[in-house]
Amino acid sequence: MGQYDINLFHKVYREISEELGIEAALVIHQMFKGTQVSFPIRFLDTKCVKEMIVKEYDGTNIKALAKKYDYSEKSIRRIIKGSIK
């Protein structure tokens, strides 16, 4: 790979380069150039997480599931209640 002056990079690619390295920035550029990309707030797929919560629920672990999947306890209760219907 040739030498790159990171100061010449567009702001977003400079930030990616600083955080993940120039190679990662180049790969991301190649994959998504010209495309508007938005990233969901949640990293994990909501449908899959709901299925895991229902599967892992043992009647006493709402707080642990909320912490594990970064949901509120109220959301965990709603997911469990919705699975019963």
HTML snippet that shows the backbone in 3Dmol.js (N, CA, C, O; Angstrom):
<script src="https://3Dmol.org/build/3Dmol-min.js"></script>
<div id="view" style="width:600px;height:400px;position:relative"></div>
<script>
const pdb = `
ATOM      1  N   MET A   1       0.851  -1.178   0.000  1.00  0.00           N
ATOM      2  CA  MET A   1       0.000   0.000   0.000  1.00  0.00           C
ATOM      3  C   MET A   1       0.891   1.232   0.000  1.00  0.00           C
ATOM      4  O   MET A   1       1.895   1.281   0.709  1.00  0.00           O
ATOM      5  N   GLY A   2       0.520   2.223  -0.795  1.00  0.00           N
ATOM      6  CA  GLY A   2       1.303   3.454  -0.864  1.00  0.00           C
ATOM      7  C   GLY A   2       1.117   4.321   0.365  1.00  0.00           C
ATOM      8  O   GLY A   2       0.313   4.015   1.247  1.00  0.00           O
ATOM      9  N   GLN A   3       1.859   5.387   0.408  1.00  0.00           N
ATOM     10  CA  GLN A   3       1.754   6.338   1.512  1.00  0.00           C
ATOM     11  C   GLN A   3       0.546   7.231   1.289  1.00  0.00           C
ATOM     12  O   GLN A   3       0.293   7.679   0.171  1.00  0.00           O
ATOM     13  N   TYR A   4      -0.186   7.484   2.340  1.00  0.00           N
ATOM     14  CA  TYR A   4      -1.339   8.362   2.281  1.00  0.00           C
ATOM     15  C   TYR A   4      -1.172   9.447   3.331  1.00  0.00           C
ATOM     16  O   TYR A   4      -0.745   9.173   4.452  1.00  0.00           O
ATOM     17  N   ASP A   5      -1.512  10.684   2.964  1.00  0.00           N
ATOM     18  CA  ASP A   5      -1.531  11.782   3.923  1.00  0.00           C
ATOM     19  C   ASP A   5      -2.945  11.865   4.466  1.00  0.00           C
ATOM     20  O   ASP A   5      -3.851  12.350   3.788  1.00  0.00           O
ATOM     21  N   ILE A   6      -3.129  11.394   5.680  1.00  0.00           N
ATOM     22  CA  ILE A   6      -4.444  11.319   6.303  1.00  0.00           C
ATOM     23  C   ILE A   6      -5.123  12.687   6.374  1.00  0.00           C
ATOM     24  O   ILE A   6      -6.351  12.770   6.411  1.00  0.00           O
ATOM     25  N   ASN A   7      -4.340  13.744   6.391  1.00  0.00           N
ATOM     26  CA  ASN A   7      -4.897  15.096   6.453  1.00  0.00           C
ATOM     27  C   ASN A   7      -5.632  15.488   5.178  1.00  0.00           C
ATOM     28  O   ASN A   7      -6.407  16.445   5.178  1.00  0.00           O
ATOM     29  N   LEU A   8      -5.396  14.759   4.097  1.00  0.00           N
ATOM     30  CA  LEU A   8      -6.079  15.031   2.839  1.00  0.00           C
ATOM     31  C   LEU A   8      -7.409  14.286   2.720  1.00  0.00           C
ATOM     32  O   LEU A   8      -8.194  14.550   1.809  1.00  0.00           O
ATOM     33  N   PHE A   9      -7.656  13.359   3.637  1.00  0.00           N
ATOM     34  CA  PHE A   9      -8.875  12.558   3.588  1.00  0.00           C
ATOM     35  C   PHE A   9     -10.090  13.403   3.933  1.00  0.00           C
ATOM     36  O   PHE A   9     -10.004  14.359   4.703  1.00  0.00           O
ATOM     37  N   HIS A  10     -11.227  13.032   3.348  1.00  0.00           N
ATOM     38  CA  HIS A  10     -12.506  13.599   3.744  1.00  0.00           C
ATOM     39  C   HIS A  10     -12.684  13.286   5.226  1.00  0.00           C
ATOM     40  O   HIS A  10     -12.191  12.265   5.706  1.00  0.00           O
ATOM     41  N   LYS A  11     -13.383  14.150   5.953  1.00  0.00           N
ATOM     42  CA  LYS A  11     -13.500  14.035   7.411  1.00  0.00           C
ATOM     43  C   LYS A  11     -13.917  12.633   7.878  1.00  0.00           C
ATOM     44  O   LYS A  11     -13.317  12.084   8.802  1.00  0.00           O
ATOM     45  N   VAL A  12     -14.928  12.064   7.251  1.00  0.00           N
ATOM     46  CA  VAL A  12     -15.419  10.759   7.700  1.00  0.00           C
ATOM     47  C   VAL A  12     -14.354   9.673   7.507  1.00  0.00           C
ATOM     48  O   VAL A  12     -14.200   8.804   8.365  1.00  0.00           O
ATOM     49  N   TYR A  13     -13.623   9.714   6.397  1.00  0.00           N
ATOM     50  CA  TYR A  13     -12.584   8.707   6.166  1.00  0.00           C
ATOM     51  C   TYR A  13     -11.374   8.943   7.060  1.00  0.00           C
ATOM     52  O   TYR A  13     -10.685   7.999   7.447  1.00  0.00           O
ATOM     53  N   ARG A  14     -11.123  10.199   7.384  1.00  0.00           N
ATOM     54  CA  ARG A  14     -10.043  10.510   8.330  1.00  0.00           C
ATOM     55  C   ARG A  14     -10.380   9.935   9.708  1.00  0.00           C
ATOM     56  O   ARG A  14      -9.525   9.346  10.370  1.00  0.00           O
ATOM     57  N   GLU A  15     -11.633  10.110  10.132  1.00  0.00           N
ATOM     58  CA  GLU A  15     -12.057   9.575  11.432  1.00  0.00           C
ATOM     59  C   GLU A  15     -11.974   8.052  11.454  1.00  0.00           C
ATOM     60  O   GLU A  15     -11.512   7.461  12.429  1.00  0.00           O
ATOM     61  N   ILE A  16     -12.421   7.430  10.382  1.00  0.00           N
ATOM     62  CA  ILE A  16     -12.340   5.968  10.293  1.00  0.00           C
ATOM     63  C   ILE A  16     -10.881   5.522  10.311  1.00  0.00           C
ATOM     64  O   ILE A  16     -10.534   4.556  10.991  1.00  0.00           O
ATOM     65  N   SER A  17     -10.036   6.216   9.575  1.00  0.00           N
ATOM     66  CA  SER A  17      -8.608   5.879   9.536  1.00  0.00           C
ATOM     67  C   SER A  17      -7.963   5.996  10.899  1.00  0.00           C
ATOM     68  O   SER A  17      -7.165   5.147  11.297  1.00  0.00           O
ATOM     69  N   GLU A  18      -8.312   7.047  11.610  1.00  0.00           N
ATOM     70  CA  GLU A  18      -7.729   7.251  12.944  1.00  0.00           C
ATOM     71  C   GLU A  18      -8.183   6.172  13.925  1.00  0.00           C
ATOM     72  O   GLU A  18      -7.421   5.752  14.796  1.00  0.00           O
ATOM     73  N   GLU A  19      -9.415   5.734  13.776  1.00  0.00           N
ATOM     74  CA  GLU A  19      -9.971   4.752  14.704  1.00  0.00           C
ATOM     75  C   GLU A  19      -9.653   3.309  14.315  1.00  0.00           C
ATOM     76  O   GLU A  19      -9.330   2.489  15.174  1.00  0.00           O
ATOM     77  N   LEU A  20      -9.745   2.998  13.011  1.00  0.00           N
ATOM     78  CA  LEU A  20      -9.634   1.611  12.555  1.00  0.00           C
ATOM     79  C   LEU A  20      -8.451   1.339  11.644  1.00  0.00           C
ATOM     80  O   LEU A  20      -8.121   0.183  11.378  1.00  0.00           O
ATOM     81  N   GLY A  21      -7.811   2.397  11.165  1.00  0.00           N
ATOM     82  CA  GLY A  21      -6.678   2.241  10.266  1.00  0.00           C
ATOM     83  C   GLY A  21      -7.045   2.625   8.841  1.00  0.00           C
ATOM     84  O   GLY A  21      -8.213   2.604   8.453  1.00  0.00           O
ATOM     85  N   ILE A  22      -6.023   2.976   8.070  1.00  0.00           N
ATOM     86  CA  ILE A  22      -6.226   3.422   6.694  1.00  0.00           C
ATOM     87  C   ILE A  22      -6.806   2.307   5.826  1.00  0.00           C
ATOM     88  O   ILE A  22      -7.662   2.566   4.979  1.00  0.00           O
ATOM     89  N   GLU A  23      -6.353   1.081   6.025  1.00  0.00           N
ATOM     90  CA  GLU A  23      -6.868  -0.028   5.209  1.00  0.00           C
ATOM     91  C   GLU A  23      -8.371  -0.189   5.379  1.00  0.00           C
ATOM     92  O   GLU A  23      -9.084  -0.405   4.399  1.00  0.00           O
ATOM     93  N   ALA A  24      -8.862  -0.085   6.612  1.00  0.00           N
ATOM     94  CA  ALA A  24     -10.298  -0.197   6.861  1.00  0.00           C
ATOM     95  C   ALA A  24     -11.045   0.934   6.171  1.00  0.00           C
ATOM     96  O   ALA A  24     -12.105   0.714   5.586  1.00  0.00           O
ATOM     97  N   ALA A  25     -10.497   2.142   6.236  1.00  0.00           N
ATOM     98  CA  ALA A  25     -11.130   3.289   5.580  1.00  0.00           C
ATOM     99  C   ALA A  25     -11.208   3.061   4.070  1.00  0.00           C
ATOM    100  O   ALA A  25     -12.218   3.379   3.444  1.00  0.00           O
ATOM    101  N   LEU A  26     -10.150   2.515   3.492  1.00  0.00           N
ATOM    102  CA  LEU A  26     -10.147   2.245   2.053  1.00  0.00           C
ATOM    103  C   LEU A  26     -11.181   1.175   1.682  1.00  0.00           C
ATOM    104  O   LEU A  26     -11.853   1.291   0.657  1.00  0.00           O
ATOM    105  N   VAL A  27     -11.306   0.148   2.504  1.00  0.00           N
ATOM    106  CA  VAL A  27     -12.293  -0.910   2.243  1.00  0.00           C
ATOM    107  C   VAL A  27     -13.705  -0.341   2.346  1.00  0.00           C
ATOM    108  O   VAL A  27     -14.547  -0.608   1.489  1.00  0.00           O
ATOM    109  N   ILE A  28     -13.963   0.433   3.383  1.00  0.00           N
ATOM    110  CA  ILE A  28     -15.289   1.039   3.554  1.00  0.00           C
ATOM    111  C   ILE A  28     -15.602   1.960   2.386  1.00  0.00           C
ATOM    112  O   ILE A  28     -16.720   1.960   1.871  1.00  0.00           O
ATOM    113  N   HIS A  29     -14.613   2.745   1.968  1.00  0.00           N
ATOM    114  CA  HIS A  29     -14.812   3.628   0.818  1.00  0.00           C
ATOM    115  C   HIS A  29     -15.161   2.824  -0.419  1.00  0.00           C
ATOM    116  O   HIS A  29     -16.094   3.173  -1.142  1.00  0.00           O
ATOM    117  N   GLN A  30     -14.429   1.760  -0.668  1.00  0.00           N
ATOM    118  CA  GLN A  30     -14.668   0.933  -1.846  1.00  0.00           C
ATOM    119  C   GLN A  30     -16.054   0.286  -1.800  1.00  0.00           C
ATOM    120  O   GLN A  30     -16.732   0.191  -2.824  1.00  0.00           O
ATOM    121  N   MET A  31     -16.466  -0.152  -0.628  1.00  0.00           N
ATOM    122  CA  MET A  31     -17.759  -0.830  -0.487  1.00  0.00           C
ATOM    123  C   MET A  31     -18.945   0.122  -0.618  1.00  0.00           C
ATOM    124  O   MET A  31     -19.964  -0.235  -1.209  1.00  0.00           O
ATOM    125  N   PHE A  32     -18.817   1.337  -0.068  1.00  0.00           N
ATOM    126  CA  PHE A  32     -19.985   2.201   0.071  1.00  0.00           C
ATOM    127  C   PHE A  32     -19.891   3.547  -0.647  1.00  0.00           C
ATOM    128  O   PHE A  32     -20.796   4.369  -0.502  1.00  0.00           O
ATOM    129  N   LYS A  33     -18.851   3.797  -1.399  1.00  0.00           N
ATOM    130  CA  LYS A  33     -18.710   5.117  -2.026  1.00  0.00           C
ATOM    131  C   LYS A  33     -19.945   5.441  -2.857  1.00  0.00           C
ATOM    132  O   LYS A  33     -20.451   4.609  -3.610  1.00  0.00           O
ATOM    133  N   GLY A  34     -20.409   6.665  -2.699  1.00  0.00           N
ATOM    134  CA  GLY A  34     -21.584   7.118  -3.428  1.00  0.00           C
ATOM    135  C   GLY A  34     -22.907   6.697  -2.820  1.00  0.00           C
ATOM    136  O   GLY A  34     -23.967   7.054  -3.335  1.00  0.00           O
ATOM    137  N   THR A  35     -22.861   5.947  -1.736  1.00  0.00           N
ATOM    138  CA  THR A  35     -24.074   5.451  -1.097  1.00  0.00           C
ATOM    139  C   THR A  35     -24.284   6.166   0.228  1.00  0.00           C
ATOM    140  O   THR A  35     -23.344   6.362   0.998  1.00  0.00           O
ATOM    141  N   GLN A  36     -25.516   6.551   0.482  1.00  0.00           N
ATOM    142  CA  GLN A  36     -25.814   7.125   1.794  1.00  0.00           C
ATOM    143  C   GLN A  36     -26.077   5.964   2.738  1.00  0.00           C
ATOM    144  O   GLN A  36     -26.936   5.122   2.474  1.00  0.00           O
ATOM    145  N   VAL A  37     -25.338   5.922   3.837  1.00  0.00           N
ATOM    146  CA  VAL A  37     -25.434   4.821   4.786  1.00  0.00           C
ATOM    147  C   VAL A  37     -25.877   5.368   6.128  1.00  0.00           C
ATOM    148  O   VAL A  37     -25.365   6.385   6.597  1.00  0.00           O
ATOM    149  N   SER A  38     -26.833   4.688   6.744  1.00  0.00           N
ATOM    150  CA  SER A  38     -27.194   5.030   8.124  1.00  0.00           C
ATOM    151  C   SER A  38     -27.067   3.757   8.945  1.00  0.00           C
ATOM    152  O   SER A  38     -27.385   2.665   8.474  1.00  0.00           O
ATOM    153  N   PHE A  39     -26.608   3.904  10.151  1.00  0.00           N
ATOM    154  CA  PHE A  39     -26.395   2.757  11.009  1.00  0.00           C
ATOM    155  C   PHE A  39     -27.457   2.726  12.094  1.00  0.00           C
ATOM    156  O   PHE A  39     -27.654   3.723  12.789  1.00  0.00           O
ATOM    157  N   PRO A  40     -28.151   1.596  12.254  1.00  0.00           N
ATOM    158  CA  PRO A  40     -29.151   1.484  13.309  1.00  0.00           C
ATOM    159  C   PRO A  40     -28.506   1.696  14.681  1.00  0.00           C
ATOM    160  O   PRO A  40     -27.329   1.395  14.882  1.00  0.00           O
ATOM    161  N   ILE A  41     -29.281   2.208  15.597  1.00  0.00           N
ATOM    162  CA  ILE A  41     -28.780   2.423  16.954  1.00  0.00           C
ATOM    163  C   ILE A  41     -28.416   1.086  17.587  1.00  0.00           C
ATOM    164  O   ILE A  41     -27.387   0.962  18.252  1.00  0.00           O
ATOM    165  N   ARG A  42     -29.253   0.104  17.377  1.00  0.00           N
ATOM    166  CA  ARG A  42     -28.995  -1.223  17.953  1.00  0.00           C
ATOM    167  C   ARG A  42     -28.123  -2.039  17.001  1.00  0.00           C
ATOM    168  O   ARG A  42     -28.380  -2.093  15.798  1.00  0.00           O
ATOM    169  N   PHE A  43     -27.099  -2.667  17.552  1.00  0.00           N
ATOM    170  CA  PHE A  43     -26.180  -3.479  16.762  1.00  0.00           C
ATOM    171  C   PHE A  43     -26.803  -4.826  16.403  1.00  0.00           C
ATOM    172  O   PHE A  43     -26.616  -5.333  15.297  1.00  0.00           O
ATOM    173  N   LEU A  44     -27.546  -5.399  17.353  1.00  0.00           N
ATOM    174  CA  LEU A  44     -28.145  -6.717  17.151  1.00  0.00           C
ATOM    175  C   LEU A  44     -29.525  -6.587  16.519  1.00  0.00           C
ATOM    176  O   LEU A  44     -30.240  -5.618  16.777  1.00  0.00           O
ATOM    177  N   ASP A  45     -29.899  -7.555  15.695  1.00  0.00           N
ATOM    178  CA  ASP A  45     -31.188  -7.585  15.035  1.00  0.00           C
ATOM    179  C   ASP A  45     -32.305  -7.724  16.073  1.00  0.00           C
ATOM    180  O   ASP A  45     -32.287  -8.650  16.884  1.00  0.00           O
ATOM    181  N   THR A  46     -33.265  -6.818  16.048  1.00  0.00           N
ATOM    182  CA  THR A  46     -34.327  -6.769  17.043  1.00  0.00           C
ATOM    183  C   THR A  46     -35.134  -8.061  17.091  1.00  0.00           C
ATOM    184  O   THR A  46     -35.434  -8.560  18.175  1.00  0.00           O
ATOM    185  N   LYS A  47     -35.485  -8.603  15.943  1.00  0.00           N
ATOM    186  CA  LYS A  47     -36.285  -9.835  15.908  1.00  0.00           C
ATOM    187  C   LYS A  47     -35.532 -10.992  16.571  1.00  0.00           C
ATOM    188  O   LYS A  47     -36.109 -11.752  17.349  1.00  0.00           O
ATOM    189  N   CYS A  48     -34.263 -11.117  16.264  1.00  0.00           N
ATOM    190  CA  CYS A  48     -33.450 -12.186  16.855  1.00  0.00           C
ATOM    191  C   CYS A  48     -33.307 -12.006  18.366  1.00  0.00           C
ATOM    192  O   CYS A  48     -33.367 -12.974  19.124  1.00  0.00           O
ATOM    193  N   VAL A  49     -33.118 -10.764  18.791  1.00  0.00           N
ATOM    194  CA  VAL A  49     -32.975 -10.492  20.224  1.00  0.00           C
ATOM    195  C   VAL A  49     -34.263 -10.852  20.954  1.00  0.00           C
ATOM    196  O   VAL A  49     -34.219 -11.444  22.032  1.00  0.00           O
ATOM    197  N   LYS A  50     -35.400 -10.501  20.379  1.00  0.00           N
ATOM    198  CA  LYS A  50     -36.684 -10.836  21.010  1.00  0.00           C
ATOM    199  C   LYS A  50     -36.826 -12.352  21.158  1.00  0.00           C
ATOM    200  O   LYS A  50     -37.283 -12.839  22.192  1.00  0.00           O
ATOM    201  N   GLU A  51     -36.438 -13.083  20.136  1.00  0.00           N
ATOM    202  CA  GLU A  51     -36.503 -14.546  20.206  1.00  0.00           C
ATOM    203  C   GLU A  51     -35.590 -15.080  21.302  1.00  0.00           C
ATOM    204  O   GLU A  51     -35.959 -16.009  22.020  1.00  0.00           O
ATOM    205  N   MET A  52     -34.402 -14.500  21.433  1.00  0.00           N
ATOM    206  CA  MET A  52     -33.460 -14.939  22.469  1.00  0.00           C
ATOM    207  C   MET A  52     -33.993 -14.616  23.857  1.00  0.00           C
ATOM    208  O   MET A  52     -33.859 -15.422  24.779  1.00  0.00           O
ATOM    209  N   ILE A  53     -34.593 -13.447  24.009  1.00  0.00           N
ATOM    210  CA  ILE A  53     -35.155 -13.061  25.309  1.00  0.00           C
ATOM    211  C   ILE A  53     -36.229 -14.047  25.732  1.00  0.00           C
ATOM    212  O   ILE A  53     -36.240 -14.506  26.875  1.00  0.00           O
ATOM    213  N   VAL A  54     -37.131 -14.375  24.820  1.00  0.00           N
ATOM    214  CA  VAL A  54     -38.201 -15.327  25.132  1.00  0.00           C
ATOM    215  C   VAL A  54     -37.616 -16.688  25.469  1.00  0.00           C
ATOM    216  O   VAL A  54     -38.065 -17.349  26.405  1.00  0.00           O
ATOM    217  N   LYS A  55     -36.618 -17.106  24.710  1.00  0.00           N
ATOM    218  CA  LYS A  55     -35.993 -18.415  24.933  1.00  0.00           C
ATOM    219  C   LYS A  55     -35.249 -18.463  26.274  1.00  0.00           C
ATOM    220  O   LYS A  55     -35.275 -19.486  26.959  1.00  0.00           O
ATOM    221  N   GLU A  56     -34.589 -17.367  26.647  1.00  0.00           N
ATOM    222  CA  GLU A  56     -33.771 -17.343  27.859  1.00  0.00           C
ATOM    223  C   GLU A  56     -34.556 -16.983  29.122  1.00  0.00           C
ATOM    224  O   GLU A  56     -34.055 -17.167  30.231  1.00  0.00           O
ATOM    225  N   TYR A  57     -35.762 -16.479  28.969  1.00  0.00           N
ATOM    226  CA  TYR A  57     -36.557 -16.072  30.122  1.00  0.00           C
ATOM    227  C   TYR A  57     -36.918 -17.285  30.969  1.00  0.00           C
ATOM    228  O   TYR A  57     -37.447 -18.276  30.466  1.00  0.00           O
ATOM    229  N   ASP A  58     -36.621 -17.189  32.277  1.00  0.00           N
ATOM    230  CA  ASP A  58     -36.910 -18.307  33.178  1.00  0.00           C
ATOM    231  C   ASP A  58     -37.925 -17.937  34.270  1.00  0.00           C
ATOM    232  O   ASP A  58     -38.132 -18.693  35.219  1.00  0.00           O
ATOM    233  N   GLY A  59     -38.543 -16.780  34.123  1.00  0.00           N
ATOM    234  CA  GLY A  59     -39.530 -16.347  35.099  1.00  0.00           C
ATOM    235  C   GLY A  59     -38.963 -15.443  36.180  1.00  0.00           C
ATOM    236  O   GLY A  59     -39.714 -14.815  36.926  1.00  0.00           O
ATOM    237  N   THR A  60     -37.627 -15.374  36.267  1.00  0.00           N
ATOM    238  CA  THR A  60     -37.009 -14.582  37.340  1.00  0.00           C
ATOM    239  C   THR A  60     -35.887 -13.672  36.847  1.00  0.00           C
ATOM    240  O   THR A  60     -35.319 -12.929  37.648  1.00  0.00           O
ATOM    241  N   ASN A  61     -35.556 -13.703  35.582  1.00  0.00           N
ATOM    242  CA  ASN A  61     -34.337 -13.035  35.110  1.00  0.00           C
ATOM    243  C   ASN A  61     -34.573 -11.807  34.221  1.00  0.00           C
ATOM    244  O   ASN A  61     -33.785 -11.543  33.313  1.00  0.00           O
ATOM    245  N   ILE A  62     -35.632 -11.073  34.471  1.00  0.00           N
ATOM    246  CA  ILE A  62     -35.923  -9.880  33.665  1.00  0.00           C
ATOM    247  C   ILE A  62     -34.788  -8.876  33.747  1.00  0.00           C
ATOM    248  O   ILE A  62     -34.358  -8.340  32.726  1.00  0.00           O
ATOM    249  N   LYS A  63     -34.304  -8.620  34.941  1.00  0.00           N
ATOM    250  CA  LYS A  63     -33.238  -7.631  35.114  1.00  0.00           C
ATOM    251  C   LYS A  63     -31.965  -8.059  34.368  1.00  0.00           C
ATOM    252  O   LYS A  63     -31.321  -7.237  33.717  1.00  0.00           O
ATOM    253  N   ALA A  64     -31.611  -9.322  34.462  1.00  0.00           N
ATOM    254  CA  ALA A  64     -30.404  -9.833  33.794  1.00  0.00           C
ATOM    255  C   ALA A  64     -30.548  -9.750  32.273  1.00  0.00           C
ATOM    256  O   ALA A  64     -29.595  -9.396  31.579  1.00  0.00           O
ATOM    257  N   LEU A  65     -31.729 -10.074  31.755  1.00  0.00           N
ATOM    258  CA  LEU A  65     -31.958  -9.993  30.313  1.00  0.00           C
ATOM    259  C   LEU A  65     -31.908  -8.548  29.832  1.00  0.00           C
ATOM    260  O   LEU A  65     -31.370  -8.259  28.763  1.00  0.00           O
ATOM    261  N   ALA A  66     -32.469  -7.647  30.625  1.00  0.00           N
ATOM    262  CA  ALA A  66     -32.431  -6.230  30.270  1.00  0.00           C
ATOM    263  C   ALA A  66     -30.991  -5.744  30.166  1.00  0.00           C
ATOM    264  O   ALA A  66     -30.635  -5.017  29.239  1.00  0.00           O
ATOM    265  N   LYS A  67     -30.194  -6.142  31.100  1.00  0.00           N
ATOM    266  CA  LYS A  67     -28.784  -5.732  31.096  1.00  0.00           C
ATOM    267  C   LYS A  67     -28.033  -6.380  29.925  1.00  0.00           C
ATOM    268  O   LYS A  67     -27.273  -5.712  29.223  1.00  0.00           O
ATOM    269  N   LYS A  68     -28.246  -7.654  29.726  1.00  0.00           N
ATOM    270  CA  LYS A  68     -27.545  -8.398  28.681  1.00  0.00           C
ATOM    271  C   LYS A  68     -27.825  -7.827  27.287  1.00  0.00           C
ATOM    272  O   LYS A  68     -26.911  -7.700  26.472  1.00  0.00           O
ATOM    273  N   TYR A  69     -29.083  -7.486  27.016  1.00  0.00           N
ATOM    274  CA  TYR A  69     -29.464  -7.048  25.677  1.00  0.00           C
ATOM    275  C   TYR A  69     -29.656  -5.536  25.562  1.00  0.00           C
ATOM    276  O   TYR A  69     -30.092  -5.041  24.523  1.00  0.00           O
ATOM    277  N   ASP A  70     -29.333  -4.809  26.618  1.00  0.00           N
ATOM    278  CA  ASP A  70     -29.412  -3.349  26.635  1.00  0.00           C
ATOM    279  C   ASP A  70     -30.830  -2.850  26.325  1.00  0.00           C
ATOM    280  O   ASP A  70     -31.028  -1.939  25.521  1.00  0.00           O
ATOM    281  N   TYR A  71     -31.788  -3.466  26.979  1.00  0.00           N
ATOM    282  CA  TYR A  71     -33.185  -3.060  26.908  1.00  0.00           C
ATOM    283  C   TYR A  71     -33.625  -2.669  28.313  1.00  0.00           C
ATOM    284  O   TYR A  71     -32.980  -3.035  29.296  1.00  0.00           O
ATOM    285  N   SER A  72     -34.716  -1.932  28.405  1.00  0.00           N
ATOM    286  CA  SER A  72     -35.261  -1.616  29.723  1.00  0.00           C
ATOM    287  C   SER A  72     -36.019  -2.841  30.234  1.00  0.00           C
ATOM    288  O   SER A  72     -36.427  -3.699  29.451  1.00  0.00           O
ATOM    289  N   GLU A  73     -36.199  -2.912  31.535  1.00  0.00           N
ATOM    290  CA  GLU A  73     -36.971  -4.021  32.105  1.00  0.00           C
ATOM    291  C   GLU A  73     -38.402  -3.986  31.586  1.00  0.00           C
ATOM    292  O   GLU A  73     -39.012  -5.031  31.360  1.00  0.00           O
ATOM    293  N   LYS A  74     -38.930  -2.792  31.398  1.00  0.00           N
ATOM    294  CA  LYS A  74     -40.287  -2.642  30.857  1.00  0.00           C
ATOM    295  C   LYS A  74     -40.364  -3.251  29.459  1.00  0.00           C
ATOM    296  O   LYS A  74     -41.340  -3.925  29.131  1.00  0.00           O
ATOM    297  N   SER A  75     -39.346  -3.020  28.636  1.00  0.00           N
ATOM    298  CA  SER A  75     -39.330  -3.594  27.286  1.00  0.00           C
ATOM    299  C   SER A  75     -39.246  -5.109  27.334  1.00  0.00           C
ATOM    300  O   SER A  75     -39.889  -5.790  26.535  1.00  0.00           O
ATOM    301  N   ILE A  76     -38.465  -5.645  28.259  1.00  0.00           N
ATOM    302  CA  ILE A  76     -38.352  -7.098  28.403  1.00  0.00           C
ATOM    303  C   ILE A  76     -39.715  -7.685  28.768  1.00  0.00           C
ATOM    304  O   ILE A  76     -40.142  -8.692  28.203  1.00  0.00           O
ATOM    305  N   ARG A  77     -40.388  -7.042  29.718  1.00  0.00           N
ATOM    306  CA  ARG A  77     -41.726  -7.523  30.113  1.00  0.00           C
ATOM    307  C   ARG A  77     -42.692  -7.494  28.921  1.00  0.00           C
ATOM    308  O   ARG A  77     -43.474  -8.423  28.723  1.00  0.00           O
ATOM    309  N   ARG A  78     -42.626  -6.418  28.133  1.00  0.00           N
ATOM    310  CA  ARG A  78     -43.512  -6.280  26.973  1.00  0.00           C
ATOM    311  C   ARG A  78     -43.206  -7.378  25.936  1.00  0.00           C
ATOM    312  O   ARG A  78     -44.127  -7.942  25.345  1.00  0.00           O
ATOM    313  N   ILE A  79     -41.944  -7.676  25.719  1.00  0.00           N
ATOM    314  CA  ILE A  79     -41.550  -8.719  24.774  1.00  0.00           C
ATOM    315  C   ILE A  79     -42.063 -10.079  25.242  1.00  0.00           C
ATOM    316  O   ILE A  79     -42.604 -10.854  24.453  1.00  0.00           O
ATOM    317  N   ILE A  80     -41.890 -10.355  26.518  1.00  0.00           N
ATOM    318  CA  ILE A  80     -42.328 -11.639  27.073  1.00  0.00           C
ATOM    319  C   ILE A  80     -43.852 -11.746  27.009  1.00  0.00           C
ATOM    320  O   ILE A  80     -44.398 -12.776  26.614  1.00  0.00           O
ATOM    321  N   LYS A  81     -44.523 -10.673  27.401  1.00  0.00           N
ATOM    322  CA  LYS A  81     -45.986 -10.658  27.351  1.00  0.00           C
ATOM    323  C   LYS A  81     -46.486 -10.855  25.923  1.00  0.00           C
ATOM    324  O   LYS A  81     -47.460 -11.573  25.696  1.00  0.00           O
ATOM    325  N   GLY A  82     -45.819 -10.217  24.960  1.00  0.00           N
ATOM    326  CA  GLY A  82     -46.213 -10.341  23.560  1.00  0.00           C
ATOM    327  C   GLY A  82     -46.002 -11.738  23.022  1.00  0.00           C
ATOM    328  O   GLY A  82     -46.699 -12.161  22.100  1.00  0.00           O
ATOM    329  N   SER A  83     -45.045 -12.465  23.589  1.00  0.00           N
ATOM    330  CA  SER A  83     -44.778 -13.826  23.109  1.00  0.00           C
ATOM    331  C   SER A  83     -45.806 -14.824  23.631  1.00  0.00           C
ATOM    332  O   SER A  83     -45.979 -15.903  23.065  1.00  0.00           O
ATOM    333  N   ILE A  84     -46.480 -14.458  24.709  1.00  0.00           N
ATOM    334  CA  ILE A  84     -47.465 -15.353  25.314  1.00  0.00           C
ATOM    335  C   ILE A  84     -48.742 -15.352  24.503  1.00  0.00           C
ATOM    336  O   ILE A  84     -49.451 -16.357  24.466  1.00  0.00           O
ATOM    337  N   LYS A  85     -49.053 -14.231  23.845  1.00  0.00           N
ATOM    338  CA  LYS A  85     -50.296 -14.113  23.057  1.00  0.00           C
ATOM    339  C   LYS A  85     -50.280 -14.990  21.842  1.00  0.00           C
ATOM    340  O   LYS A  85     -51.247 -15.005  21.080  1.00  0.00           O
TER     341      LYS A  85
END
`;
const viewer = $3Dmol.createViewer("view");
viewer.addModel(pdb, "pdb");
viewer.setStyle({}, {cartoon: {color: "spectrum"}});
viewer.zoomTo();
viewer.render();
</script>
